[in-house]
């Protein structure tokens, strides 16, 4: 993503759609994993749930996330991209680039949650 490509957003509906899709999906995935799935997964394991930071701390101790600090940074980035209109194109480019670098973290977290759910789900016997 460059300043030049961002300047074409109004005349390039495909790029505008891709940008909107990335921001939306990044935000939803981060929100669904951290704010929705994590408390439910902790609850399913009879773990105490609490404020988001406490849940993240527990997830880090359980090895489901690598770093609470990284997760909080992703949350801050999500809020920046989803809730604020960024007028400075350099800030927007930086946010998008950082978000792109966090995609593997989100995917890894989703896989770890799925693996834990699989452990909690009784397998069917044929």
Order of alpha helices (4+ residues) and beta strands (2+ residues): alpha-alpha-alpha-alpha-alpha-alpha
